[in-house]
């Protein structure tokens, strides 16, 4: 039963990891598109800027570089978040496995201890029963001896 729960948990985790990876790939592709569009825009701006003036080119390049820098920062943040999520998932799995193992060990130790205690009590009961049997045999022997003595005494008195 526990292995079924672990398998379901592992499948759920795998689905989450796949979703996260797909989301990261989509974000990276979005960034690539932004960078390509920004690069294309930068190329057009450079051509226009050469015609207009060198000062306009500098301003546009700074803007494009700012957009690219923001996109790179966004990709870095997404990658860091994915890594943190994966680490947290792995830690949770390890903690769950350790807790399950500890619970199983505790249950086994308690069960073995109970069985040993019951066995000790049963051995003590058996010892007491043997002692009772010995006492009963002694009582029977004494009764037989008494009967024999009574028979002997009665027979002696009767034949006299």
C-alpha positions in Angstrom: 0.0 0.0 0.0 2.8 2.4 0.9 4.7 1.6 -2.3 1.6 2.5 -4.3 1.4 5.8 -2.5 5.1 6.4 -3.2 4.6 5.5 -6.9 1.7 7.9 -7.1 3.7 10.6 -5.3 6.7 10.0 -7.7 4.4 10.2 -10.7 2.9 13.5 -9.4 6.3 14.9 -8.8 7.4 13.8 -12.3 4.4 15.6 -13.8 5.2 18.8 -11.8 8.8 18.6 -12.8 7.8 18.1 -16.5 5.4 21.1 -16.3 8.1 23.2 -14.7 10.6 22.3 -17.4 8.1 23.0 -20.1 7.4 26.4 -18.5 11.1 27.1 -18.4 11.5 26.1 -22.1 8.6 28.4 -23.0 10.0 31.3 -21.1 13.5 30.7 -22.7 11.9 30.6 -26.1 10.0 33.9 -25.3 13.3 35.5 -24.3 14.9 34.2 -27.5 12.1 35.7 -29.5 12.4 39.0 -27.6 16.2 39.0 -28.2 15.8 38.2 -31.9 13.1 40.9 -32.3 15.2 43.3 -30.3 18.2 42.4 -32.5 16.2 43.0 -35.6 14.9 46.2 -34.2 18.4 47.2 -33.3 19.5 46.5 -36.9 16.8 48.7 -38.3 17.4 51.4 -35.7 21.1 51.3 -36.6 20.4 51.9 -40.2 18.0 54.7 -39.4 20.3 56.1 -36.8 23.2 56.3 -39.3 20.9 58.4 -41.5 19.5 60.6 -38.7 22.4 61.0 -36.3 25.0 59.2 -34.1 23.3 60.5 -30.9 20.0 58.8 -31.7 21.9 55.5 -32.3 23.5 55.7 -28.8 20.1 56.3 -27.2 18.4 53.4 -29.1 21.3 51.0 -28.4 21.1 51.8 -24.7 17.3 51.0 -24.7 17.8 47.7 -26.6 20.6 46.7 -24.3 18.3 47.5 -21.3 15.5 45.2 -22.8 18.1 42.4 -23.4 19.4 42.8 -19.9 15.9 42.6 -18.5 15.2 39.5 -20.5 18.5 37.9 -19.3 17.6 38.7 -15.7 14.1 37.2 -16.2 15.7 34.0 -17.5 18.1 33.8 -14.6 15.2 34.3 -12.1 13.1 31.6 -13.8 16.1 29.1 -13.7 16.7 29.9 -10.0 13.0 29.3 -9.2 13.0 26.0 -11.1 16.1 24.8 -9.2 14.7 25.8 -5.9 11.4 24.0 -6.6 13.2 20.9 -7.7 15.4 20.9 -4.6 12.3 21.4 -2.3 10.5 18.5 -4.1 13.5 16.2 -3.6 13.8 17.2 0.1 10.1 16.5 0.6 10.5 13.1 -1.0 13.5 12.2 1.2 11.7 13.4 4.3 8.6 11.3 3.4 10.7 8.2 2.8 12.6 8.6 6.1 9.4 9.1 8.0 7.9 5.9 6.4 11.0 3.9 7.2 11.1 5.2 10.9 7.4 4.3 11.3 7.9 0.8 9.9 10.9 0.2 12.2 9.0 1.4 15.3 6.0 -0.8 14.5 8.3 -3.8 14.0 10.2 -3.2 17.2 6.9 -2.7 19.2 5.4 -5.9 17.7 8.6 -8.0 18.4 8.7 -6.6 22.0 5.0 -7.5 22.5 5.6 -11.0 21.2 8.6 -11.5 23.4 6.7 -10.3 26.5 3.8 -12.7 25.7 6.2 -15.5 25.3 7.8 -14.8 28.7 4.4 -14.7 30.4 3.5 -18.0 28.7 6.7 -19.6 29.9 6.0 -18.4 33.5 2.4 -19.8 33.3 3.8 -23.1 32.1 6.2 -23.2 35.0 3.4 -22.5 37.5 1.2 -25.2 35.8 4.1 -27.7 36.2 4.4 -26.8 39.9 0.7 -27.3 40.3 0.9 -30.7 38.6 3.7 -31.7 40.9 1.6 -30.7 44.0 -1.4 -32.6 42.6 0.7 -35.7 42.1 2.0 -35.4 45.7 -1.5 -35.1 46.9 -2.6 -38.1 45.0 0.3 -40.1 46.3 -0.5 -39.0 49.9 -4.1 -40.0 49.4 -3.1 -43.4 48.0 -0.8 -44.0 51.0 -3.6 -43.0 53.4 -6.0 -45.4 51.7 -3.5 -48.2 51.8 -2.8 -47.5 55.5 -6.6 -47.4 56.2 -7.1 -50.6 54.3 -4.2 -52.3 56.2 -5.4 -51.1 59.5 -9.1 -52.0 58.9 -8.0 -55.5 57.6 -5.9 -56.1 60.7 -8.7 -55.1 63.0 -11.3 -57.2 61.1 -9.2 -60.4 61.2 -8.4 -60.1 64.8 
